Amino acid sequence: MTCNLCGSEQQERLDLGEPLVRTGAYVQCPTCGLIYHSLPDSIDRMRDFYHSEYAGEYSASEVISRELALARINRLGKARALASLSPALEIGCANGEFIHELAGRDVEVSGVEPSRAMSEHARDHFGLEVVTGLYEDQPEKAAHYRLIAMFHVLEHVVDPTLTLQRIHRELRPGGLLFIEVPTLGDCQLSMVFKPIHPTVFVRETLEAMLAKNGFESLWIDEKGYHLQVIARPMEGQMPVTWPDPVSIRSRIKRYLATRQNVMDRIVSTLQALVGQKDGAIYGAGLNTLDLDNLFPLMQLDLEAVYDADPAKWGKQVLGLEICPPSELEAWHGSYLIISSYAFQEEILEQLAHLEKRGVRLVTLYEKS
Ligand SMILES: [Zn+2]
């Protein structure tokens, strides 16, 4: 196993702390600082994964996803006139919100999405041209696109260098690459170190990998958990600024310490609910599954899980039925746990009126 960024065969094991052992063996390259999993999945296993587990769990409510898509489009519009970005491709386009919004701004769009359920939604609901599958399996189109976007994808791919080289070939000169990956920022429960992320990027390693593969970064932003870059393909070699592995390592330490505090706070919040009658959870996504791993939720007296995504209604999570939030209007429980990091404040605002009826809204995250 060699480093995907600099090719070094040396690796230093990262100590992620006792409770995190199950997240696997992450290593850091002592030469360039890249953080990667020493036992990454094969591309075949990735295909299987995205066809099964991934399909049901990742979707957020449509309204919220639209807000996210609009924020990204807003950002892109500052870099380039949107109308000049046809044709555009989104790799891992999920339900298609981003390219749907782009299409509404006169951009010719298409997408690739490994999840069958999500790619179907993109086709049926938005009428988008979306292929079900992995980007790496599609026929290559040389110098074709003016925009390629990938949000929370590059950390999942088995060989990010190969993927970036292919993107470089598929972009026209002067085209744009818009990338977002999770990083060691803001601490939510969902962990950046998990085997489904073969590579964990920080700003310097992502920038170096882009430069090494012929991209010039035009704009970089790090907000909490998210690292965004807009870059363009260049001809020939780009100067690479090699990261400092020691400074990255100290950031990992800080990240893990902060995350431990977050987990401790969540456990004590949930512990305080033991013995209280008639509770429920808002949010049937991955966050709730992570929560259950941290603190077995069967210790609580929970009646149901509410979620804004109609695709989940009537299904079960943690042995509880998933119900539409409208049913909360007739619900007379005592507490409702808001199980979402990214949308905690929005959900709290939407449900504030329940408190007048005596429902206690329980939040799990402290945000500055
Ligand atoms: Zn390296």
Residues whose N, C-alpha, C, O or C-beta is under 5 A from the ligand:
A	BS01	ZN	C3 L5 C6 G7 S8 C29 T31 C32 G33 L34
